[in-house]
Amino acid sequence: MQPTLLVLAAGIGSRYGGLKQVDGIGPGGEAILEFSVNDARQAGFGKVVFVIRKDIEDEFRTRLGHKIEQRMPVEYAFQEMDSALDWLPERPHREKPWGTGHAILVARDCIREPFAAINADDFYGADAFQTIAAFLKNDCAPDRYGMVAYRLGNTLSENGAVSRGVCSVGPDGLLTDVTERTKIERFPDGIHYVDESGARHPLADNTPVSMNFWGFHPDIFQELDAQFRAFVHDNLERPKAEFYIPTVVNNLLRAGKVQVQVDTCESPWYGVTYPADKATVQAALARIYPEGLKN
């Protein structure tokens, strides 16, 4: 059975100032996610599922969906404020979407096979897709997930601070913890993150970090549903709280329910957190794909 690619494309892009998911950045005007789909198809993925919002559906399908449907089968799932909340009598007030864990959960009716979950606006590179495809085909199981990690120094922006999931990995190559760190920047004396008190803490250049490139067995949807219900009940009065996939994975690790195999990609990661990042990503894609996507 071929694995499925799940692309999280419902983000608002507040810091970027526009709809990053469809912005033409490649040499031929391609969006970043077109390169991801192309790399996934060549790695042996059989289908792509896009998680989007209803209010961007028409633009997304017109600018990207119809093109990608010519390359591989496409399905859509929708992340709205009330998605996956049929069990809740009254919808809570929200100021933000529910987060990446919720985005994966809303795609549960589209996926029955092992799958990779990625961000729409991140460029991961062909090697990463080959790595996760091999894991999904050969090693993925209900109690064994996978993740492609990157070296922290290869994931920073020159235009501002970023947030990263800092990973602890055992000598056996298995994930022991992933902790979200915010306000990470490169300073003259090295890379640091800033905690809630304003104190700076160093991070090594080669620290493995999660860029939301996960390999999951479809049984994770049961765990996502159970944890999401508990999260909603615990955060009814916190309209900005978000249900992150690293938190779900950490909970499963601590409960001893899963192991997570970590494969570190040595290639640079590229993404557009800030508007000024676009030029950097454009230059990188032009080097890697000088003629754009031709097939």
N, C-alpha and C positions, 0 to 999 in steps of 0.2 A: 504493500500500500504506500502510495506517495504521500509525503508530509504536506501539510498546508502552511501557507504563510499568512499570518494575521498581522495586519498593518494598522496601528493606532493612529488615526488621522482625524480625530474629533477635536483636537486642541484649538484654542482661540488665538494663540500667538500674540499675547498682549505686549511683550517686550519687543517682538519683531515688528509690530505695527501693521500686520496684514496676514493674509491666509498663506502661511508658509507651505502648506500641503500641495498647493497647485502652482506655486511661483516657479517660473522658468529660469533655471540656474545652469543647466548643462549647455554644452556647445551648440546643440540643436534646439535650445529652448526647453529641454526636458526638466521636469520636476525631479527632485532628489529621489522620490519614491519610485520613479520609473527605473532608475538604475538598480534599486533594491529588488524590484520585481524581476528585472532582467537577470540579475545575478542568481536569484532564487530559482528561476526557471532553468537556468543552465546547471544548477546544482541538483536538480531532480525534484523540485517541488511541483505538485500537481494542480494546485488551486491557490488563489489569493482571496482573502476576506478583508474588506475594508470596514473599519469602524469609523463612522462619520456622524455628523449631526444632520438632522432633517433640513435645517436652514441653509446648509451648503450643498445639499444633495444635487441640485440641478447643475450648479457650477462645477462640482467635482466630476459628475458623470460626463459633462460636456467637454471639459478640458483634459480629463485624464481617463476616466472610466472606460469610455468607448474605445480609446486607443489600446488600453491594456487588455480589453476583452478580445482583441484580435490576436493576442499572444498566448493567453491562458484563461481558463475559466475564472470568473469573478463572482463573488457574492458580497452582499452588504449587510451590516448590522448597524444599529443606531443607538448612540449614547445620548440620552436626554436626562434631564434632572430626575424624571420619574421612572426611568428604565429599570427593570428588575425589582420594582417595588410594589408589585401587585398584592403582596401579602401584608402591606402596611395600611391600616385603615385610613390614616390621614397623612398626606405628603408634608414633610418638614420644609421649612423655609431654607433655601440655599442661596449662597452668594457665589459659589464656585461649583464646577462639575465635581463628581464624586472621586475622580482620580483614576490612575492606570489600572488598578485591580478591578474596578467597576467596568472600565472599558473592555477588558478581556472577558468579564462575565457576560456582557450583553451579546457576545458572539457565540454563546454555548449551543444555540440551535443550528449553527452553521458548520460545526466541527465535530467529527467523530474519530479522527485519526491524530497521531502525534503532530504537533505544530510548533512553529517558531513564532514568537511575538516580538515585533520591532516597533520603533517610532517612525512615523512617516517622514520626518524632517531630518533624519540622521543618515549619513552615508557610512556604511559599515565595511564595504569592500568585498570583492568576490571570494577571497580566502575565508572570510568569516562565514559566508553562506555554505561553502563546501564543508567546513568544519561542523556546523550545526546540522546540516543535512545528514552527514555520516552518523552523527550521534542519534538523530531521530529515527533513522532507518535500522540501526544496529543495537543501540544500548538503551533507548528510552523505555521506561516502564512506569507503572503506577506509583512506584516508590523511588524512582530515579529520574531526576530532571537534569537539564544541562543549561549552561550559560557561557556565552562568549564574553570574556572580559578584555579590557584594553588597559594599556599602561597610562597612568594618570597624565604624565607629561605629554602624551599624544592626543589629549582630549581637551586642552584648555583653549579659551578664547583670548585673543589679544585685545579684545574690546570691552572686557568687563568680567565680573565674577560669575562662576557657574556653580551648580549643584551636582554632586556625583554620589553614587552609591559605592562607598569604600568597602572593599571586600577583604575578609580574612580567609585565607586558603590554607588547608593543612598540607603536610608533606605528601599525602596520598592524592592531591589534586582535587579534594572535595571542599566545597564551601562550608565554612563554619559560622560565618556571620556577614551580613551586609548592612552597613550603617549609612544613612543619608547624611552627607555633610554639605553645608551650604557656604556660600561666599568664599569659594576656592579661587585663588589667584596666584600667579607667579610674581614674586617680589624679588628685589635684588639679592636677597639672602636665601632664595629658594621658594618652594611652593608651600603655601599655608592656607588653612581654612580659619574662619572666624566663628567663634561660638556665640551663644545668645548673650553672653556677658560682654562681648566685644574683644575677648582675648584671642590671640593668634596661636595656632598650633601647626607645627610643621608636618608635611607629608612628603614621603620620598617620591622622586620622579617616576620610579617603576612600580609604584603601588597599583595593584590591580583594581579597576573600578568597573562597575556595572553601567552600561549604556542602554539598559533595557533591551537586551538581545537574549531572550530566554528560549529554551526548548522544553516543552511541556507534553505530558501525557494528557489525553482528554479527561481523565479522572479528576484533574485539578478543578474542573468546574463545580464538582460537589463541594470541595473545600472552599472555593471562592464564595459560593452561595452561603455556606454556613458562616464564614468569617465576615462576609458583608452584612448579613443580618445582625450579627453581634455588634459590628462597627456602627451601623445606623442607630441601634438602640443606645449605644454609648455616646453618640455624638448628635443627638437630636437638637441640642442647644448650642452646637458649635457649627455655624453655617459655613465656615471656611475649612473645616477638617476634610482631609482627603485620604482615600483608601488606596494605598500604594501597593503595587505587586511585591516589592522587596519586603514589606512588612508581612505579607501573606507567606512568603517563602521562609522568612525567619521564624514565624510561628510554627510552621511545619517542621523546620529543622530542630527547633527546641523540643517539640513533641516527639521527635524521633520517628516521624512518619515518612520522611523522604531523605535522600541524599541528592546533592547537586554537584554534578561534574563540571569543573571550570576549565575551559580551554582559553588561554590568553592569546589574543591576536596581536602580532607585532606591528601590524600596519597602522598608520595614522587613521584616526576617526575624524570625520568632518561634519559639522552641523552649523545651523544658523540660529543661534540664540538671539543675537543682536543684528540690526540692519547692516552694520559695518562688516559682519562676518560673511556676507554674501560674496564680496569680491574674493575673499580667500578661498571659499568653496568653489566659486566659478573657475579660478585659476587651477585648483587641484583637479577638478573634473576635466578640464581642458587637457591637462597632462595625461590623465589616465585614459580618457576617451577623446582623443583629438578630433575624431570625426563624429562624435556623438553616438547615439544608438541607431544602428542601421537595420535591425531586425526586430 
